Amino acid sequence: MFDLFGPKDAIDILLVAILLYYIWRLMKASGSLNVFYGILIFVAVWSIVAQILQMKLIGSIFETFRSVGVIALIILFQEEIRRFFLTLGSQRRLSKIAKLFKQKITEQEVEQDDQDIMRIVLACNYMSKNLVGALIIIEREMSLTDIVISGEKIDAIISSQLIKNIFFKNSPLHDGAMIISHNRIAAAGCILPVSHNLNIPKDLGLRHRAALGISQQSDAIAIIVSEETGAISVAQGGEFHLRFAGNELESYLANQLKK
C-alpha cells in the first residue's frame, strides 16, 4: 500500500490541505465556521458510506444532496467565494516576486512612508482624545476603486490637519470612510460593506461593522476611532485588534505596511 504512495500523492495532499486552510480562514472571517465544519462532516460521512461501506441506496441519496448542495453553497457564499479568488489573485508573495524586477526602494520612499504613518497616528490620537469618530481605510494590494467612487474624490497628500477636518463633527464627510491609496488621501465619505458576523461584540457600532466588512472583502487595514469612548481599533483580515495606544498603532501600521 505504502509502495504506491509517491511524490504526486504528497503534493496532492498538501494542495488539499492548503485549500481547506484558505476556506477555513474565509469561513472564520465571515462567522460561518459551523457551516464549514458541517460540510466536512457531510463529506466524511459520504466518503465512508459511498466509498468504504459501498451502501448504494443511501450513497445515491448523498450523491443527490452533494449535487444540489454545491449550487446552494455557491449562492449562499458568493461573497466569500469572490473574496477567495481576489485573495488568490492578490497575494503579497506574488507582488514581492514582481518587486525583484523593480528598482530597490529608496530611502526617501521609506522616509515618506514613516511620515505618512506618523500623520495618520497623530490625527487618530487627536480624534481619540476629543471623542471624534473616524474610519480610515488603508489600501494595500487589492484595489478599492469600487469603494473610492462611492464617496467624494479628494486626491490630496496625507495630512493630519486634513484628516481631522474631514472627520470634524460638522463636516459633511465625517460619517463615511476615508480611503488612503498610494500614499494619498483618495476619497472621503465612502460607503463600505457592513459585516454580518454575529460574533461582533454588542458594544461595537456601525463604524466597527463597516471596518470588519471591508477587511473581510479585501486585504485593507481599517482604523476605527470610537465616537463614544475614543478607543482606537483596527480591523484586518476579518479580525479586530481593539483598543490601541498611540505608540502601539504606529508600530502596528509600520509592521504591516512595510512587509
N, C-alpha and C positions, 0 to 999 in steps of 0.2 A: 504493500500500500504506500509506504513512505518512499519507495523507489520511484514511484510515479510523480512525486512532488518535485517540481523543478522551479527554476528562476521565474518563469512566467506565472506560476501559481502564487509565488510570493509577491510579485508585483500586483497581481490581481487582487489579493487580499489587502495589500497596502492601499491601493486606489479606492477600494470599497470602504476601508476604514476612514480615509481622508474625506470621502463623500459624506459618510454618516456623521463625521465630526462637523463639517460645514452645515449640514442640515440641522444638527443638534444646536449649533450656535444661533442659527436663524430662528429656530423654534423658541429657544430660550429668550432671545431678544424680543420676540413678539408675544411672549407669555403663553406659548402653546406647547409646552413641554409634555403635558399629559397626552396630547394628540400624538406627538412623536413616539412616546412610549407605547401608546395603544397600537400604532402602526407596526412597531417592532414586534409586539406580542402577536398581532394578527399574522405577520409574515412567518414568525417562528412556528405558530400552530399550523398554518397552511403547509409549511415545508414538512412538518412531522407527519401530518395526515396524508398529504398527497404523495410525498416522495419516499418517506420511510415506511409508514404503515400501509401505503397504497390502498387506502379506503376510497373506492371510486365514487360512491354516491355523495358523501359529504365533501369529498375532494372537488367534485364538479360544482357543488354549491359555493365553495370557497373561491373557485375559479371565476364564477359569475360575479361574486362580490368584488373580486380583485379588478375585473374589467370595468365595472361601474365605478368602483372606488377611485380609480386613477383619474377619471373625469371629474368626479366630485372634489377630489383634493386639489386639482388644478383650479377649479372655480373658487374654492374656499381660501386657498393660499396663493392667489395670483400675485399679491404684493410681495410675499416672501420669495416666491419664485423669481419675480422681477429683480429683487434685491440680490438674490443668489447669483444671477447671471451678470448683474452690474459689478458685483464683487469680483467675479472671475475675470471680467474684462478690465478691472482697475486695480489689480494687485500692485502694492507698492514694490514688491520684488521685481516686477516687470519694469517699473519705472527706474529702479536702481540699475538694472542692466542697461537700460537706454542711456542713463547718465554716464556710463563708461565711455560712450562715444561722444560725449559733450565735453566742453572745457570744464576745468575744475572751478568750484565755487570760489569766488574771490573773497578777500577779507572784507571788502566793502559790502558785499551782499550779506555776509554773516552779521556784520555790524547793523545793517538795515533791519534784519530780522529781529535782532535783540532790541533795537529801539522800538519797533512796532509792537513787540510783546510788552515792553515796559509801558507804552502808551495805553494799551488795552487794559493792563493791570491797574494803572493809576486811575483810569476812568472808572473801572469796576469798584475800586476801593472807595472812591468819592461817592459813587451812587449807593454803595452799601451803607456808608455812614449816614447818608441823607435819606435813606429809605426810598430810593428811586428805582422802580422796576426796570429791568433791561433784559434783552435777549439778543446775544451776539453769536452769529454762526460763522465759523472759520472754514472756508472751503479747503479741501485737500486734493486728493486725486480725482474723485468723482465730481463731475461738473454739476453746478447748482443753477444753471441757466434758467431752467423752468421755474425755480423759486425766485430768482432775481427779477424776472419780468412781471411777477405778481405784485411788486412794490414800486417805489419811486427810485429811478436811477439817480445815483449821486456821482460815482466815479471820482472820488477825492482821495488824497493821501490820508493815511491813518493819523488821526489827531485826537488826543484826549479831550480837548475842548469841544471838538465837533461831535464826538460820541456822547458827551454829557448834554450837549444842546439838543441832539436828536431825541434822547430819552427823557428830556425835561418834561415834567407832568403836563404842561400846557402845549407841548409840541404835537402837531397833528400826526407825527410818525411814531410816537412813543409806544403805541400799543403793538406794533408789528415787530418783526425781526430785522436786525441789521445783518447784511451779508458781507463778509470780508473775503475778497478773492484776489490773488496775485498781489498781495501787499497793498491793496487799495480797498477803500470802502465802496463796494459796488452799488449797493442799494439799501434802502431802509423802508420800514413799513411793509415788509414782505409777509406773505401768508404761508404758514408751514403746515404739513400734515400732522394731525393730532394722534398720539399713540392711544390705542385702546387696551393697553396692558392693564389687567385687573389687579396686578400686584403693586401698582404705584401707590405709595403712602397717601392716605386721605388728606394730609395737611399740605400736600403739594398742589399748586393750582394749574391754570391753563398754560402758563408760560412753560412750566416744567413738562407738561404733557406734550406740548409742541416741540420742545427741545428733544425729548426722548423719541418723538415721532421722526424727526429729521435724522437722528442718529441711528435709527433702525433702517432707514432707507438710503443712507449714504455713509461715507467714512468721515463726515464733517465733525468738528468739535463745536459743541453748543455750550455757551456760557450763559448762565442764568443768574440774575440778581433779583432776589425776592423783594417785592414792594412792601410786604407785611413785616418781615423780620430783618431784611438787609443781608441775609445769608447768600454767599456766593457758591454756586454749584456748577458742575459740569456734567453734560451727558455725552457719552461717546460709545459707539458700538452697541447701542441698545441698553446701556447701563448707566446708572447715576453715580457720581462721585460728589457727595454732599458736603457742604459747609467748609469751603476752603478759606484759609487765611491768605492775606495778600501775597506773602512770600511763597506759600505753597502753590498758589495759582501760577505765579511766574515760573516756578520750577517745573510744574506740570506741563505748561504750554511749551517751554523750551525743550523739554524732553520729547514731547510728541511731535512737534513741528520740525525738529531737526533730525528725525530718524532717517 
